Structure formats: structure tokens, C-alpha cells
Amino acid sequence: MQIGDFIRVKFPKDNQAYFAEVKKVLPGEEIECRFVHSGSVYTFKKYSDSLEVVETTGAFKPGTRTNDVILYEKTDEQVSFGSNVGVTFDDRKSYLGTVEKTRPTLDIKFLHSGNSYSIDKDNIAHRAGGMYDGRKVLDRNTFGPGKSLFSSDVARDTGAETLGGSVLPRKLEWPAGFIGVNYIATSFRDEYNLRLDQAVFAGGTAMVAGGQLMGLATGASTTEIEKAKLRTLGDPIARISQEVKTEDGRKSVADAILIVATSVATEIAAGLDSLIVSRANSPAGGDTRYPVVCEYMSRRVGMFLGWVDASLLNATEDEAERIDFLMNQWSALEAGLGMLELPPGVGPIVSAVLILLRPDWEGQFADFKSALKVFRESFNTLAREVLKELLFTKVPEDERTTFSHPEIPRYAGLHGVFVLGGWDEELRFLGLRA
């Protein structure tokens, strides 16, 4: 631990996570920190398994101990989508946030408050009504993923709000330009965000009580988890099960699929923008790991497709009818696209991908399971190809090849992997898959 690092602290019997900047490293394993939300100064003594308050101007008295401490250390990495960044304003106070966008402004969401600021090319911060609106940014540094102060375990960091001791995925909101979002997509967004609020999620996926996925344990009780299952099965999936039986209903389901899939792809493409542009004309590329924050976004698409999957199973027990619903649902995607208002440039990409991927539904399926396999592959490929084409729009036309930018199909492929992961996890969560 060094001066300028940040720690995230949770005190006993208090569910709030607090962020602090390390101001001094003192003899005798002591550190002095400024908590960024209040300005309170704490001196801690570090033991092998905990921090103890030695002196403070804040509410937690000397002698208070905690072992729930996450350390964020400075790095020399490039600022990119999803990375942690410390920002120092002209009052010499520093705050830790995560990057939401890198171009044309650097947009940062601060972890202690959830407030987002845009920093322009002149290093002026902007947030209407914000304390630092119009103020100068003196310095910014990148920080690594959070890790426990008392072990080498890395906390999976998505750059979003904290809850239950873990750093969780950011909430789902529709990017600018998505107009006329229907009730199915809205109900999905509301349920996704509610699960985050209740810590039913960890790592962007559905959880079982006491279990963990992607290294994050759920903070939800068994009761909260069961309520989430019943909510999902009892309203949205039951309603979608009725919608897939009619032409107008399938149109609503198709719209929701396209809204979720394209909004997620749009957000991921915006986040990966700087990584792709920075490697223009560099076939060897640099680090092409898929940012963790993007993993969670990709799983959103899979979660919703899990709802559609479950609805088709719930709609009827007759296999022939189920296969018919599958075929008609894909047809509804193509038929309804022209009437759906997507951001400029996105609609033609989705249309071209849909035509290219049109499944051969004329083939004879031995059973619903075979048809469902084609359905899953087609929808996953749709999500993957839309992201790939959106990413290629980020580079000049003469560079839109896999040779010039091999990272683009790689990112799209990883998107598909996590879409399927979220799909399977949601079905397991709902008790529809072992």
C-alpha cells in the first residue's frame, strides 16, 4: 500500500461501502486515510487479518475493527472502458471512479456516489449541478482491479456500484436513440436492476443462496432468491408465453429481443472503441482481453434469451406447436425490424445480419430439442454478428478486415460465449435446467 492508493472499507453492522484515499503511510503498520464522501480522516493500524481504527474525526470509534477492505493500487495502464481511474480536482482532492466512455469526452462514474462526470479535452469536468461542474482536473491515474487487503484474491471489478461487499454490474439503462421501448423490454430491465439492488446477482448472473459464480458470492437471502424466481416465472415469463402464440404478441417479443441485444451491443461497442482505435494498423495488436465489465453486459442478453426460451417451453407441451412457435418467432424479428426505432446506423446492420443468418426452418426436426438448438445458435450468432459489425464501424473502411483488426472478431466471439453463459445460468436459476 502506498500514498495515493484507494481502499474500500465496510465496517461491522453497517452495510455501506466507503471509499478512502491513502494520505500517509506511517511507522508501525499504520495508515492515514481521507474518506472521500465526508472528508473524515481515519488512522488505521494494519494487522494480518484486519484494520483497526486508531484515531478518527469520523463516526466509527477507535478500537473498531474490520476485515472487509478492498485495495486499489496505481498502475501505468492505458485508460480504457471499464478501467478504474483516480481523478484529482483543482482543490487537490482525489476520487476513484470507473470509465464509462473515452471519446469524445472521458466519462467517469465515481464509486463513492454513483455520479458521472464528463471530462473534456481541456481537462474541465462537467456535470450539471455537480460540485465539480466546470472545475479543472489536475491529474488522473489508472488503478488496478480491487483486491482484498488481507489476501491475494482479486475482487472482480465491473466499475459499478458496490453491494453486499462485492462490486456489482452496473444497472441496465437504454442508450440514447432507443425509442419506443416496449413493456417486455422494460419489465426485463426492471427485474435485472431489482436483482442488483437485492444482491440476487453476483457477476451479472443469477445466483443460488450461498453459492458463487465468477468469484463473487451473493449477498441475497434464500427468501430474496425465491421471490426473484417467482417474480420472473409468475409475470414476465407467463405473459411472454401468451405473446408467442399470436402474431402481434410475437412482434412484441421480437422487438424486446432486438432492443436488448442491440442496446447491449451498442454499449459494449462504445466501450471498446478506444481499444480498437488504439491498435489501428497493428495486426499483432496488444491486450485483447474482454473487459470484465463487458462480460456482465453480454450476460444480460443471455439472461433475456433465457426468458424467451422458458416462455416457449411454458407456452405449450405439444412439441409440434413449440417448433412452430420457434419458427414464427424468428420470422417476427425480420418482419418487425423496419418498424422498430433504433439509433441511426444500427437498424441496417441488424437487418443485414438477420437476412444473412436466416435459419433453414424448412428442415425436418426430430424433436423440439433439435429445433431449440438451431434457435439458440441463431440468436447467439445474431448477438455476436451485430456487435462485430458495430465494432467495424469504429475503424476506417479500408481497415474493416479481420487482418487489420483481428481483435474485433475475437471480441464478438467472447460476447457470444458470455451470452450463452448468461442464458444457461438464467435457466438454472429458474429451475429449468440442471
C-alpha positions as CSV (number, residue, x, y, z in Angstrom):
1,M,0.0,0.0,0.0
2,Q,1.3,3.4,-1.0
3,I,0.3,7.1,-0.7
4,G,-2.3,7.8,-3.4
5,D,-3.9,4.3,-3.4
6,F,-7.5,3.9,-2.5
7,I,-9.3,1.5,-0.2
8,R,-12.9,0.5,0.1
9,V,-14.0,-0.2,3.6
10,K,-17.1,-1.8,5.2
11,F,-17.5,-1.5,9.0
12,P,-19.2,-4.1,11.2
13,K,-23.0,-3.8,11.4
14,D,-23.0,-1.2,8.6
15,N,-23.9,-2.4,5.1
16,Q,-22.5,0.7,3.4
17,A,-19.2,0.7,1.4
18,Y,-16.9,3.7,1.9
19,F,-14.0,4.8,-0.3
20,A,-10.9,6.4,1.1
21,E,-7.6,7.8,-0.3
22,V,-4.4,6.8,1.5
23,K,-2.8,10.0,2.5
24,K,0.1,8.8,4.7
25,V,1.9,5.5,5.4
26,L,3.1,5.7,9.0
27,P,5.5,3.7,11.1
28,G,4.1,0.7,13.0
29,E,1.9,-0.6,10.2
30,E,-0.4,2.5,10.4
31,I,-2.0,4.4,7.5
32,E,-3.9,7.7,7.4
33,C,-6.8,7.9,5.1
34,R,-9.3,10.6,3.9
35,F,-12.8,9.2,3.3
36,V,-13.9,10.9,0.1
37,H,-17.7,11.1,0.8
38,S,-17.2,13.1,4.0
39,G,-13.7,14.3,4.3
40,S,-13.3,12.4,7.6
41,V,-9.7,11.4,8.4
42,Y,-9.0,8.0,9.9
43,T,-5.8,6.4,11.1
44,F,-5.8,2.7,10.9
45,K,-3.4,0.0,12.3
46,K,-3.0,-2.9,9.9
47,Y,-3.0,-6.4,11.3
48,S,-2.6,-9.6,9.3
49,D,-6.4,-10.1,9.2
50,S,-8.0,-6.7,9.8
51,L,-7.7,-2.9,10.1
52,E,-8.3,-1.2,13.5
53,V,-9.3,2.4,13.9
54,V,-6.7,4.2,16.0
55,E,-7.7,7.8,15.6
56,T,-10.6,9.4,13.7
57,T,-12.7,12.5,13.1
58,G,-15.5,10.3,11.9
59,A,-18.3,8.2,13.3
60,F,-16.5,4.8,13.8
61,K,-14.7,5.0,17.1
62,P,-11.1,3.9,18.0
63,G,-10.9,0.2,18.5
64,T,-13.4,-0.6,15.7
65,R,-12.0,-3.4,13.5
66,T,-12.9,-4.6,10.0
67,N,-11.6,-7.3,7.7
68,D,-13.7,-6.2,4.8
69,V,-11.2,-4.0,3.0
70,I,-10.5,-3.8,-0.8
71,L,-7.3,-2.2,-2.0
72,Y,-7.0,-0.3,-5.4
73,E,-3.4,0.2,-6.4
74,K,-2.0,2.6,-9.0
75,T,-1.0,1.1,-12.4
76,D,0.6,2.5,-15.5
77,E,-2.0,1.0,-17.8
78,Q,-3.8,3.0,-20.5
79,V,-7.2,4.5,-19.6
80,S,-9.9,2.3,-21.3
81,F,-13.5,1.4,-21.0
82,G,-14.2,-0.2,-17.6
83,S,-10.9,0.7,-16.0
84,N,-10.6,2.3,-12.6
85,V,-9.3,5.9,-12.6
86,G,-8.4,8.2,-9.8
87,V,-9.2,11.9,-10.6
88,T,-7.6,14.9,-8.7
89,F,-9.5,18.1,-9.0
90,D,-8.2,21.7,-8.5
91,D,-9.0,21.5,-4.8
92,R,-6.4,18.7,-4.6
93,K,-9.0,16.2,-3.6
94,S,-8.9,12.8,-5.4
95,Y,-11.8,10.4,-6.1
96,L,-11.9,6.9,-7.6
97,G,-14.2,6.1,-10.4
98,T,-14.6,3.8,-13.5
99,V,-14.5,4.8,-17.1
100,E,-17.9,4.7,-18.9
101,K,-16.7,6.2,-22.2
102,T,-13.4,7.5,-23.6
103,R,-14.4,9.5,-26.6
104,P,-15.1,12.3,-27.4
105,T,-15.1,13.0,-23.6
106,L,-13.8,10.9,-20.8
107,D,-16.8,9.9,-18.8
108,I,-16.2,8.6,-15.3
109,K,-18.6,7.2,-12.7
110,F,-17.4,7.8,-9.2
111,L,-17.7,4.8,-7.0
112,H,-18.5,6.6,-3.7
113,S,-21.5,8.5,-5.1
114,G,-22.5,6.9,-8.4
115,N,-22.3,10.3,-10.0
116,S,-20.9,10.5,-13.5
117,Y,-18.8,13.4,-14.9
118,S,-17.6,14.2,-18.4
119,I,-14.0,15.5,-18.7
120,D,-13.3,17.4,-21.9
121,K,-10.1,17.8,-23.9
122,D,-9.2,20.8,-21.8
123,N,-9.5,18.7,-18.6
124,I,-12.6,20.6,-17.5
125,A,-15.2,18.4,-15.6
126,H,-18.9,18.7,-16.5
127,R,-22.0,17.6,-14.6
128,A,-25.0,19.9,-14.4
129,G,-25.4,20.9,-10.8
130,G,-22.5,18.9,-9.6
131,M,-20.0,20.1,-7.0
132,Y,-17.1,19.9,-9.6
133,D,-19.0,21.2,-12.6
134,G,-16.7,23.5,-14.6
135,R,-13.7,22.7,-12.3
136,K,-10.3,21.8,-13.6
137,V,-8.9,18.2,-13.4
138,L,-5.3,18.4,-12.3
139,D,-4.3,14.7,-12.6
140,R,-5.7,11.3,-13.3
141,N,-4.2,7.8,-12.8
142,T,-5.3,4.3,-13.6
143,F,-5.8,1.8,-10.8
144,G,-5.9,-2.0,-10.9
145,P,-8.9,-4.2,-10.0
146,G,-9.7,-4.2,-6.3
147,K,-8.2,-6.9,-4.3
148,S,-8.5,-7.9,-0.6
149,L,-6.0,-6.1,1.6
150,F,-5.5,-9.4,3.5
151,S,-5.1,-11.9,0.7
152,S,-4.0,-12.1,-3.0
153,D,-7.6,-12.6,-4.2
154,V,-8.7,-10.1,-6.8
155,A,-12.2,-8.7,-6.5
156,R,-13.9,-8.9,-9.8
157,D,-14.5,-5.3,-10.6
158,T,-17.1,-4.0,-13.1
159,G,-16.8,-0.4,-12.3
160,A,-20.2,-0.1,-10.8
161,E,-21.9,0.4,-7.5
162,T,-21.0,-1.8,-4.5
163,L,-23.4,-4.0,-2.7
164,G,-23.0,-6.8,-0.1
165,G,-19.2,-6.4,-0.1
166,S,-18.9,-7.1,-3.9
167,V,-18.5,-4.8,-6.8
168,L,-21.6,-5.5,-9.0
169,P,-22.5,-4.9,-12.6
170,R,-23.9,-1.5,-13.5
171,K,-27.6,-1.2,-13.9
172,L,-29.3,-1.6,-17.2
173,E,-30.4,1.6,-19.0
174,W,-31.2,2.1,-22.6
175,P,-28.6,4.1,-24.6
176,A,-29.6,7.3,-26.3
177,G,-31.6,6.7,-29.5
178,F,-33.6,3.7,-28.4
179,I,-37.2,4.9,-28.8
180,G,-40.5,3.2,-28.1
181,V,-39.1,0.5,-25.8
182,N,-41.9,-1.9,-25.1
183,Y,-43.3,-3.3,-21.9
184,I,-41.4,-6.7,-22.3
185,A,-38.0,-5.0,-22.5
186,T,-39.0,-2.6,-19.7
187,S,-40.0,-5.5,-17.4
188,F,-36.7,-7.2,-18.1
189,R,-34.8,-4.0,-17.3
190,D,-36.7,-3.5,-14.1
191,E,-36.2,-7.1,-12.9
192,Y,-32.5,-7.0,-13.8
193,N,-32.0,-3.8,-11.8
194,L,-34.1,-5.1,-8.9
195,R,-31.9,-8.2,-8.6
196,L,-28.9,-6.0,-8.4
197,D,-30.5,-3.9,-5.7
198,Q,-31.3,-7.1,-3.7
199,A,-27.8,-8.7,-4.3
200,V,-29.5,-11.7,-6.0
201,F,-26.9,-11.1,-8.7
202,A,-23.2,-11.6,-8.4
203,G,-21.1,-11.3,-11.5
204,G,-24.0,-10.4,-13.7
205,T,-25.7,-13.8,-13.4
206,A,-28.4,-15.4,-11.3
207,M,-27.3,-17.0,-8.0
208,V,-28.2,-19.7,-5.6
209,A,-28.1,-18.9,-1.9
210,G,-24.6,-19.2,-0.5
211,G,-23.1,-20.0,-3.9
212,Q,-20.9,-18.1,-6.2
213,L,-20.1,-17.6,-9.9
214,M,-17.2,-15.7,-11.4
215,G,-15.7,-15.3,-7.9
216,L,-18.4,-13.3,-6.3
217,A,-20.6,-14.5,-3.5
218,T,-24.3,-13.5,-3.4
219,G,-25.4,-11.3,-0.6
220,A,-29.1,-12.3,-1.0
221,S,-31.1,-14.4,1.4
222,T,-32.8,-17.6,0.3
223,T,-36.1,-15.7,0.6
224,E,-35.0,-13.0,-1.8
225,I,-33.7,-15.5,-4.3
226,E,-37.0,-17.5,-4.2
227,K,-39.0,-14.3,-4.6
228,A,-36.9,-13.3,-7.7
229,K,-37.6,-16.7,-9.2
230,L,-41.4,-16.5,-8.6
231,R,-41.5,-12.9,-9.8
232,T,-39.9,-13.9,-13.1
233,L,-41.9,-17.1,-13.7
234,G,-45.1,-15.5,-12.5
235,D,-45.3,-12.4,-14.5
236,P,-42.9,-11.7,-17.4
237,I,-42.4,-15.3,-18.5
238,A,-46.1,-16.2,-18.1
239,R,-47.0,-13.1,-20.2
240,I,-44.4,-13.8,-22.9
241,S,-45.7,-17.4,-23.0
242,Q,-49.1,-16.0,-24.2
243,E,-47.5,-13.5,-26.5
244,V,-45.6,-16.1,-28.6
245,K,-49.0,-17.6,-29.5
246,T,-50.2,-14.6,-31.6
247,E,-48.7,-12.6,-34.5
248,D,-48.9,-9.3,-32.6
249,G,-47.5,-10.9,-29.5
250,R,-44.5,-12.4,-31.3
251,K,-43.9,-8.9,-32.7
252,S,-43.7,-7.5,-29.2
253,V,-41.3,-10.3,-28.2
254,A,-39.2,-9.8,-31.3
255,D,-38.9,-6.0,-30.5
256,A,-37.8,-6.7,-27.0
257,I,-35.1,-9.2,-28.2
258,L,-33.8,-6.6,-30.7
259,I,-33.9,-3.8,-28.1
260,V,-32.0,-5.8,-25.5
261,A,-29.5,-7.3,-28.0
262,T,-28.7,-4.1,-29.9
263,S,-28.6,-1.8,-26.8
264,V,-26.1,-4.1,-25.1
265,A,-24.0,-4.3,-28.3
266,T,-24.1,-0.5,-28.7
267,E,-22.9,0.0,-25.2
268,I,-20.1,-2.6,-25.5
269,A,-19.0,-1.2,-28.9
270,A,-18.8,2.3,-27.4
271,G,-16.7,1.0,-24.5
272,L,-14.3,-1.0,-26.7
273,D,-13.9,2.0,-29.1
274,S,-10.7,3.3,-27.7
275,L,-9.1,-0.2,-27.5
276,I,-9.8,-0.8,-31.2
277,V,-8.7,2.6,-32.5
278,S,-5.5,2.5,-30.5
279,R,-4.5,-0.6,-32.4
280,A,-5.3,0.7,-35.9
281,N,-2.9,-0.8,-38.5
282,S,-1.4,-3.1,-35.8
283,P,-2.4,-6.7,-36.7
284,A,-0.4,-8.0,-33.8
285,G,-2.4,-5.8,-31.5
286,G,-1.9,-5.5,-27.8
287,D,-4.0,-6.8,-24.9
288,T,-7.3,-8.1,-26.4
289,R,-8.8,-9.5,-23.2
290,Y,-12.5,-8.9,-23.0
291,P,-13.0,-6.3,-20.2
292,V,-14.9,-7.8,-17.2
293,V,-17.5,-5.0,-17.4
294,C,-18.3,-6.2,-20.9
295,E,-18.7,-9.8,-19.7
296,Y,-21.6,-8.7,-17.4
297,M,-23.2,-6.7,-20.2
298,S,-23.0,-9.7,-22.6
299,R,-24.7,-11.9,-19.9
300,R,-27.7,-9.5,-19.9
301,V,-28.6,-10.7,-23.5
302,G,-28.3,-14.3,-22.4
303,M,-30.5,-13.7,-19.4
304,F,-33.3,-12.3,-21.5
305,L,-33.0,-15.0,-24.2
306,G,-33.3,-17.4,-21.2
307,W,-36.7,-15.8,-20.5
308,V,-37.8,-16.3,-24.2
309,D,-36.5,-19.9,-24.0
310,A,-38.5,-20.5,-20.8
311,S,-41.6,-18.9,-22.3
312,L,-41.6,-21.2,-25.3
313,L,-41.4,-24.2,-23.0
314,N,-44.2,-22.8,-20.9
315,A,-46.5,-21.9,-23.8
316,T,-47.4,-25.5,-24.7
317,E,-46.5,-29.1,-24.1
318,D,-47.1,-30.1,-27.7
319,E,-43.7,-30.4,-29.4
320,A,-45.1,-29.6,-32.9
321,E,-46.6,-26.3,-31.5
322,R,-43.3,-25.5,-29.8
323,I,-41.4,-25.9,-33.0
324,D,-43.9,-23.7,-34.8
325,F,-43.6,-21.0,-32.2
326,L,-39.8,-21.1,-32.7
327,M,-40.0,-20.6,-36.5
328,N,-42.6,-17.9,-36.2
329,Q,-40.6,-16.0,-33.5
330,W,-37.6,-15.7,-35.8
331,S,-39.9,-14.6,-38.7
332,A,-41.3,-11.9,-36.4
333,L,-37.8,-10.5,-36.0
334,E,-37.4,-9.9,-39.7
335,A,-41.0,-8.6,-40.1
336,G,-40.8,-6.1,-37.3
337,L,-37.4,-4.6,-37.7
338,G,-38.4,-1.9,-40.1
339,M,-41.0,-0.6,-37.6
340,L,-38.6,-0.5,-34.6
341,E,-36.8,2.8,-34.0
342,L,-33.2,2.1,-33.4
343,P,-30.3,4.6,-33.2
344,P,-29.0,5.9,-36.6
345,G,-26.9,3.3,-38.4
346,V,-27.9,0.4,-36.1
347,G,-31.0,-0.7,-38.0
348,P,-29.3,-1.5,-41.3
349,I,-26.7,-3.6,-39.6
350,V,-29.3,-5.7,-37.7
351,S,-31.3,-6.1,-40.9
352,A,-28.3,-7.3,-42.9
353,V,-27.3,-9.8,-40.1
354,L,-30.9,-11.1,-39.9
355,I,-31.0,-11.8,-43.6
356,L,-27.6,-13.5,-43.6
357,L,-28.5,-15.7,-40.6
358,R,-32.0,-16.8,-41.7
359,P,-32.2,-20.4,-40.4
360,D,-33.4,-23.2,-42.7
361,W,-36.7,-23.8,-40.8
362,E,-37.9,-25.9,-43.7
363,G,-35.7,-28.8,-42.5
364,Q,-37.4,-31.6,-40.5
365,F,-36.6,-31.6,-36.8
366,A,-36.7,-34.8,-35.0
367,D,-37.9,-33.1,-31.8
368,F,-38.2,-29.7,-30.1
369,K,-34.7,-30.2,-28.6
370,S,-33.2,-30.2,-32.1
371,A,-35.2,-27.1,-33.2
372,L,-34.2,-25.3,-30.0
373,K,-30.6,-26.0,-30.7
374,V,-30.9,-24.1,-34.0
375,F,-32.9,-21.4,-32.3
376,R,-30.1,-20.9,-29.7
377,E,-27.3,-20.9,-32.3
378,S,-29.2,-18.4,-34.5
379,F,-29.9,-15.9,-31.7
380,N,-26.4,-16.2,-30.3
381,T,-25.0,-15.6,-33.7
382,L,-27.3,-12.6,-34.1
383,A,-25.9,-11.1,-30.9
384,R,-22.3,-11.9,-31.9
385,E,-22.6,-10.6,-35.5
386,V,-24.3,-7.3,-34.6
387,L,-21.5,-6.5,-32.1
388,K,-18.9,-7.4,-34.7
389,E,-20.4,-5.1,-37.4
390,L,-20.8,-2.3,-34.9
391,L,-17.2,-2.6,-34.0
392,F,-16.1,-2.5,-37.6
393,T,-17.9,0.9,-38.0
394,K,-15.3,2.3,-35.5
395,V,-12.4,1.9,-38.0
396,P,-11.8,3.4,-41.5
397,E,-13.4,1.4,-44.3
398,D,-10.1,0.3,-45.7
399,E,-9.3,-1.3,-42.3
400,R,-12.5,-3.3,-42.0
401,T,-10.9,-6.7,-42.3
402,T,-10.0,-9.4,-39.7
403,F,-6.4,-9.0,-40.8
404,S,-6.2,-5.3,-39.9
405,H,-8.3,-5.8,-36.7
406,P,-8.2,-9.4,-35.5
407,E,-9.4,-8.2,-32.1
408,I,-12.8,-7.4,-33.5
409,P,-14.0,-11.0,-34.3
410,R,-12.3,-12.1,-31.0
411,Y,-14.4,-9.6,-29.0
412,A,-17.5,-10.6,-30.9
413,G,-16.7,-14.3,-30.2
414,L,-16.3,-13.7,-26.5
415,H,-19.5,-11.7,-26.5
416,G,-21.2,-14.8,-27.8
417,V,-19.6,-17.0,-25.1
418,F,-20.9,-14.9,-22.3
419,V,-24.3,-14.6,-23.9
420,L,-24.6,-18.3,-23.8
421,G,-23.3,-18.3,-20.3
422,G,-25.9,-15.9,-19.1
423,W,-28.6,-17.9,-21.0
424,D,-27.7,-21.2,-19.2
425,E,-27.3,-19.5,-15.8
426,E,-30.8,-17.9,-16.0
427,L,-32.4,-21.2,-16.9
428,R,-30.6,-22.9,-14.0
429,F,-31.7,-20.1,-11.7
430,L,-35.3,-20.6,-12.7
431,G,-35.0,-24.4,-12.1
432,L,-35.5,-25.2,-15.8
433,R,-32.0,-26.7,-16.3
434,A,-29.9,-28.9,-14.1
